[in-house]
Amino acid sequence: APQVAPGYRPARPAGPAGPVATGWASQGSWSGKGQSSPKGNSKGPSKGFAGKGSVFGGYSAKGGVFNAKGKIKGKGKGKPKGAPPANSEYWQIKMASENREVLGGTYTGTIASYNIKFGWGFISPDNTEELPEQAQMKILEANSHAEAEGKSGMNLLYFRKPDITQGVEVEKEKLCTFSVYVDDKGAGACEVTC
């Protein structure tokens, strides 16, 4: 057998039969449960090549992947992003809690903005004097509130994803038709078609 210096540990064990392999595994290996990594910089017990603290990363029970620092990246991270589908119960509950009253009529305007990620936007009506009186009063309240906060964007009607007619693509500066509603928060547009 070759001469080995005391405390010497080879990069890889010679094999399962030799005395070096047994000594190497017992001194703290990357694959031993409850052992730290050979460099001693693990953030906790090692779980083999697939565990937290492994230099190779691994997989979590949620389907995500650990990066080299033990953080989960990928699937199962937090709440879903973006707006719920238009037919979701979320929107029905939200509308009911705001006491929405549809005033009827069909009006024309332009899409001032639309946030596709969160599912809401604003319409600029062509003529606010044509809108029902209740809607005009709510718009005036919103205008004075916006001025007090130093915001721009006057005479705008709010709308949400479920207020858009099914199959319609909404884009900024697109001409549209809509109906009007009022609720606890102000005036808005529904049945939006471009």
Secondary structure, 3 states (H helix, E strand, C coil): CCCCCCCCCCCCCCCCCCHHHHHHHHCCCCCCCCCCCCCCCCCCCCCHHHCCCCCCCEECCCCCEECCCCCEECCCCCCCCCCCCCCCHHHHHHHHHCCCEEEEEEEEEEEEEEECCCCEEEEEECCHHHCCHHHHHHHHHHHHHHHHCCCCCCCCEEEEHHHECCCCCCCCCCEEEEEEEEECCEEEEEEEEC
